[in-house]
Amino acid sequence: MPLVIVAIGVVLLLLLMIRFKMNGFIALVLVALAVGLMQGMPLVKVISSIKAGVGGTLGSLALIMGFGAMLGKMLADCGGAQRIATTLIDKFGKKNIQWAVVLTGFTVGFALFYEVGFVLMLPLVFTIAAAANIPLLFVGVPMAAALSVTHGFLPPHPGPTAIATIFHADMGKTLLFGTILAIPTVILAGPVYARFLKGIDKPIPEGLYSAKTFTEEEMPGFGVSVWTSLVPVILMAMRAIAEMVLPKGHAFLSVAEFLGDPVMATLIAVLIAMFTFGLNRGRSMDQINDTLTSSIKIIAMMLLIIGGGGAFKQVLVDSGVDKYIAAMMHETNVSPLLMAWSIAAVLRIALGSATVAAITAGGIVAPLIATTGVSPELMVIAVGSGSVIFSHVNDPGFWLFKEYFNLTIGETIKSWSALETIISVCGLVGVLLLNMVV
C-alpha cells in the first residue's frame, strides 16, 4: 500500500506540473501534504514534517548554491569565462576545435549553472563554426555535453549537491568519482556523437543572443580566471584526498576538512573572486555588490523547488515509506544503483525537470543507502545520471537547444535528446563499474 500511495503522489505531481502548469515548489508541497494524509499521518505531524524537510534540505545547501551563483556571475560579468574559452581555442587550433570546446565547457561548467554557461558560450560556438566553416552542431553538441555532464554529475551544481545532502554523501568524494566518470562520458556524448550529426547543417540564427563580447583589455588573465573559478573544486578535492591518505588526528587533516567543506570552499572562492574579478579589475564595491545581488535571482526559485523536494522526501521518511522500501529491497536482487537510476529516469521523462526528478528520486531511494551499504557518493551519481535522460518537449532545456541551434523538433530529438540519453546511460554503466572497485 505505501508504494501505491507514492505512485499516486507522483502521478498527482505530474498532473499539477504538466497538465495544470503549476509552479514546481507549490506542487511539491501540495503532493507532500497529500501523501502524508493518505499515509494516515496526523495533520500537525504532516506540517511539521514538511517544515523539517525544507529546513533540513536547504540548511547548508542554500549557502553552497548562493556562493556558487555569486562566483559564476562574477566569472561571467568580468569576462573571465570568455578569456578561458578564447585562450583554449587559440591553443588547440581549428583541427582540434571540438576538444577545445569540450575543455572550455567542462571548465566553465564547474562554476556556472547550465543555462548560464550555455548562453555564455553560444556566441563563441557560433563564431567558431562560422570561422572554421563547419556544421554548427559539430561544435555545439560537445559544448552542450560538457555543460550537461557537469550539471548532472558534479557538485556544486544544484541536483548533485542537493542529492548529496539528502544521502549524507561526502561532497569531495562525490566530486572525485563524478569527475572520473564525467571524462569518458563527455567524450562519447560530445565529440564522438557529434560526428554522426554532420548531416544536420543549419545556418547560424540571427538575433538570438546579445551576450557582451569583451575586449582584450577588459578580460582578466587566463591563469587567474581558471584558478579562481576552480578554487572550490581544488579545496574539496584536497579534502577528499586528505581523508583517504592521512590518519585520523593528523594536523593537516583538520585543516583540509575545514577548508574543503563545501560552504567554506565556495565562500573562499567568492572572496578571492571579489578581488581577482572585481577590485583588481577596477570595479567598485557597489558594482561588485550589484553582481552578487543579481546572482541570487538566478537561484531563488530553484532553491524553493529543491526545498519542496526535501519536504516530499521527509514526508516519505516520516510516514514509514522508507522502511517499507528498505524491507522490500531485502527481498530483491535489483542493484540499488540501478533502482535509483531507473526511478530518476522515469521522473525525468515524465516531469522534464532534472532537478525535480533528482530530488524526488533521492527522497524515495534514500533508505537504501543505510540498508544495503551502497556508496552514497555513487548513489548521487546514479540519481544524477538518471535525471538527465532523454530531455524532450516538457523540458525548457529542449526548447533552449532547439531555438538557439535553429533546429526542427525531430532534429532536436536526434541531437539534444540523444546526447542526454548517452550521458545518462554512460553514467549508469560507470557507477556500476566503479561500484566493483570502490
N, C-alpha and C positions, 0 to 999 in steps of 0.2 A: 504493500500500500504506500509506503513512503516514496518509492520511486515513481509511482503513478502520480502522486501529488507534485513531485519535482517536475515530471513531464508536463503536467497541466500548467505549472508555473512557467516553464519555458515557452509553451505554446502561447500562453497569455502575454508573455513578454514580446513574442514575435508579432502577435496581433496589435498590441499597443504601439510598437515601434514601426512596423511595416504598413499595417492597414490604416491605423489612425494617426500615423506620423507623430507620435508623442515624443517629447523630449526624453532622451535616454535615462537621465537621472531620475525624473519623476516616475517613469515606467518601472525602473528597477526597485524603487522604494515601494511602489504600489504592489508589485509582484512579491516582494519580500513580506509585506503585510498580509497578502492573500495566502501565501504558502504557510506562514506561521499560524494563521487562523485555521486553515484546513488541517494542519497537523495537530490541532487541539491545544495550542499554547494559549495561556491566559492573555487577555488584551494588554494588560500592563507589561507583561513579560515580552510580548512581541515588540512593543515600542522600545523597551529597554534594550532588546537585542539589536534592533535597527540602529539605535544611537551608539551602542558599543561597536557595532560593525563599521560604521562610518568613522568613528573616532580611532578605532584600532588600525584601520587601513590607512588613514591619512596622517597618522602620527608623524613618523619620520618621512613618509613619502611626500608630503606637501613641501617639506624643506628641500628634499632632493630635487623634485621636479621644479620648484621655484628657482633654486640656484642654477639648475641646468638650463632653464629657459633664459635666465639672465646671461649666462655665459654664451649661449648660442646667438642671442640677439646682439650682444656686443661684438661677437666674431663677424656677424653679417654686416652690421652697420659701419664698422671701421674699414671694411674692405679686406679683412683677413682671409675670409673664405675664398674670395676671388683671387687673392695672392697665392693661396695654396693650389688652386685649380690651374691658374695660368703657368705657374712655375713647373708643375709636374708635366703639363702638356708640352712645354718647351723642351724639357729634358728628354721626354720619351720620343718625340718626333711623330710625324704622321703615320709611319708604318705601324707603330705600336700604340696608336692613339686610343684603342679600346682599353688597354691596360692602364693608361694614364687616367682615363675617365673612371675606371673601377677604383683605382687607388685614391683618386680625388673624392669620389662618392663615399668610399669607406672612411676616409679621414674626416671629411666634413660631417658624415653621418654620425660619428661619435658624439659630436657636440650639438647637432641640430635635430629638431623634430623632422619627421619625414617630409611633411608638406613644405616646411621652411626650406629644407635642403633641396627639394625638388624644384621649387620656383627659383631659388637662388642659382642653381646650376643650369637651368634651361637656356639662358642667353649664351652661356659658354658652349653648351651642346649644339645649339643652332649655329653658332659661329664656326665651330669645328667641322660640322657636317658640310656647311657651305664652302669653307676654305679647302677642305680635302676632297670635295666633290664625291661624297659617299652618302648612302642612304641614311636618313635621319635615325631610323631605329637601330642602325648598326652601332651607333654610339649612345642612343637614348636608352636602349634596353640594359646595357652594362651599368649605366648610371642609376637607373631605377632599381636594378637588382642589388647594387651595393647599398643604396639607401634603405631598401626594404629589409634586407638581412639585418642590418644594424638595428632597425626599428623593431624587428620581431625577436631577435636573439639576445641583444646586449643591453644591460643597464648602461646609462641611466635613463633609457627610453621608458615611457610610461608603462607599457604592457609588461615587459620583463621585470621592471623594478617593482611593480605592484604585485606580481605573482611571487617574486622572491620574498616580499614582505609577508604575504599570506602563508607561504611554505616555510618561513623562517630559514630561508636559504642564505648561505654566505654570499654576499654580493661580489666579493673578489673572485671566488671560485666560479661563480656563475659567469662572470666576465671572461675568465680564463678559458673555461670549457666552451663558452659561446664563441670566442674568437677562434679556437681550434676548429670548430665545425663551420664557422662562417666563411673561412677562406676557400675551401673546396666548393662550398655551396654557391658563393658569388661567382666563381669561375664557371661553373656549369650553367647557372641560370643567366649569367651575363654574357661574356664574350663567346662562349661555346654556343648557347642557344641563339644568340643574335645572328649567327652565320646562317641559320635556317630561315631568317626573315628578310633576306636581301631582296626578295621579290616584292616586298611592300615598300615602295619608294614614293613617299609623299612629299609635296613641296613644304618648305618651312612656312608655317602660318604667320600671317602678318597681324600686328596689333594685339597680340595675345599676352604680351608681357611688357612691363615697364620698369624692370629692375635696373637700379642705378649701376652704371659702369664707372668704376673708379679709375682715376689717372694713376700713373706710376708713383707720383709724389704723394698721393693720398693714401696709398696702401702701406701697411706695416710690412716688415721683412718676412720672408718665408719661414725662417727658423723660429722667430718669436710667435708667428701665427700658429705653427704646428705645435710647439711645445706648450703654449698656453692653453690651446683647445684640448690637449691630451693630458693635462695635469690630473684630472680625476681618474682617468684610466691608469696612469702611471702609479698613482698613490694606492688605488685599490688593488692593482696587480702586485705591488710591493707587499702589501699586507697579506695577500693570499700566499705568496711565495714564502714570506717570513713564517707564517703559521705552519707551513708544510715542512720547513727545514730547520727551524730553531726550536730548542727545547723550551718548555714552559718555565717562566721565571727569568728568561734571558732579557737583559736590559733593553736591547733593541726591539724585542718583540712588542713590548707595551707601547713604544713609540710608533712602531709600524701600525699597530692596531688603532691607535688614536688618529694618526694622520690618514690612514686608509679607510676609516669609517666613511661610508658614502656621504653623509651630511657634511663631515669635516672636509672631505676631499673636494666636494663641489663648492663649498664656501671658500676654501683656499684658492680654488681656480678663479672664482668671481673676483676676489680681492686682487689677485695678480692681474686679471684682465682689466680691472678698473684702471690700473696703471699702464699696462702694455698697450691696451686697445683704447684707452681714454686719455688720462693725464699726459702720458708720454707722446700722444699724438696731437696735443694742443687743445683737447676738449676740456671744457669747464665741468665742474661737479654738477651744475644744473643740467647740462647736456647729458652727462652720464646717468643722472637720476631719471631723466626723461626716458632714456633707453631701457633702464631697469624696470621702470613702471610699466611701459608699454609691453614688455616681455611677458608680464603676468597675465595680460589679457588673452594671450595665446592659450594658456593652460587652465584658465579659471573653470570653464565648463567641463573640460577634461577631468579635472580634479573631482568635481562633483559626481560625474559619471562613475569614476573609479570608486568614490565613496559609496555610491549606490550599489555597486557590485559588491563592496565589502559588507553592506547591510544584508544583501541577499545571502551571501556566504555565511554570515553569522547566524541568521535565522535557520539555515540548513543545519548548522552545527548545534545550536541550542535546542532545536526541535527533535534531535536524535537521528537525523538523516545520515550524518557522518558515521555513526555507529552501525547503522543498517548496511551502508555501503561497505564498510570495513569487514563486517561479518560475511557479506556476500562474496567479497574478494577472496576470503579464505577458502571458498568452495569452487573457485575458478582458476584456470591456469593462464588467463589472459594477463599479459605483462601490464603492470600499472603505467608504464611509459606509453604503451600502445593505447591503453584506455584513455589516458589523459589527452593524448594527441587526437584521438577519434572524437571525443566529446567537444574539444575546442574546434575541430574542423567542422563538425555538424553545426555548431553555433555560429561559426564564421560564415558559412554558406547561407545560413538562414537569416542572420542578423545584418551582415555586411561589415559591422564594426569589429576590427581586430581586437581593439582594447576591451570592448564589452565581452566579446567571445572569450578572451583570455581570462578576464576577471571572473566571469561566471563559471567557466570550466574549472578555474583554480579553486573556487569555493566548493564545488561538487567533489573534486578528487583529493582535496587536502588531507582527509583522513587516511588515505592510502600510504602516505609517507611514514607515519608512525607505525602502522600495522605491517607493512611489507619491508621496511628498512631500505627502500629505494633512495638513491641520492636525491635530495631536494633540489640541488642545482641542476641535475639532468631533467628533473620533472619540470622545472621552469622552462628549459629549452624545448621540451616536448610540447608543453602547452603553447609556448610562443610559436613553435613551428606549425602546429595545427591551426592556430588563429590567423595565419596569413594565407591559407589555402584558397584557391580559386575565387579571387575577387571578381564580382560581376556587378550587375546593374543596381544592386542595393547598397553598393559601397561608393562613397564620394570619390575615393581614390581612382575608381574605374573611370569616372567621367573626367577627372583631372587629367589622366593619361590620354584618354580619347581626344579631348578637345585640344590640348597643347600639341599633340602629335598629329592632329588633323586626320584621324582615323575613322573608319566605319565601326559599328558595333562588332561586326564579325572580325575585323582586323584587330580590334582591341582585345577580344577574347583570345585570338590566336597569339597575340604578343603579351599583353599585360597579364591576363588571367592565367595563361600558360606558365609564364615565368614565376608567378606567385605560387603556383602548384608545384613547380620544380623545387622552389625554395622549401616548401612545406615538406615534401617527400624526402628531400636530401636531409633536412633537419631530423626527421624521424629516424631514417637509416643511421644517421650519425650518432644520435643518442643511444640507439640500441647497440651499436658497435662500441661506443665509449663505455657503456654500462658493463661490458665484459672485462674491462681493464681497470676501471675506477673502483 
